Amino acid sequence: QVQLLESGGGLVQAGGSLRLSCAASGRTFSDYVMGWFRQAPGNERERVAVISWSGGSTYYADSVKGRFTISRDNAKNTVYLQMNSLKPEDTAVYYCAADNSGRWLPRIFSSWGQGTQVTVSS
C-alpha cells in the first residue's frame, strides 16, 4: 500500500485560509484516486474532496464547495487541499486517503494517513 503523510494543519481564525499537503510514497502515485476526509468529535467521518488519477475530475462535498480546492502534483507525489473562507464548523481532523481499485469515487479507500488537526476559531 501507499504510505501517506499529511501536513499543514493548524489554528486559524474564521475567514482565513490553510493549505493541507499529503505526500505519498511506496507506490505509483498516479495509480491512485486521492481524497480528503474529515472527522470532528462526535461526528461521522465526512468525505470532503476527491481527485482523479490525472487530476481531471474532482468531487466536493456541498459543505465545502466554492471554498475548498483539491489538486495534485503527480511529479511530486503530493495532493493538496486549499481551504479558503474557513468556518468554525470546518474544525476537524483531516485525513488524506488513497485508492487504487480503479473506481472513481470509491466507497472505501484502501490507504489512510494519520490525520492533521485543523481548528478554526470564531
Secondary structure, DSSP 8 states (H G I E B T S, - for coil): --EEEEE--EEEETT--EEEEEEEESS-GGGSEEEEEEE-TTS--EEEEEE-SSS--EEE-TTTTTTEEEEEETTTTEEEEEE-S--GGG-EEEEEEEE-SS-SS-SS-SEE---EEEEEE-
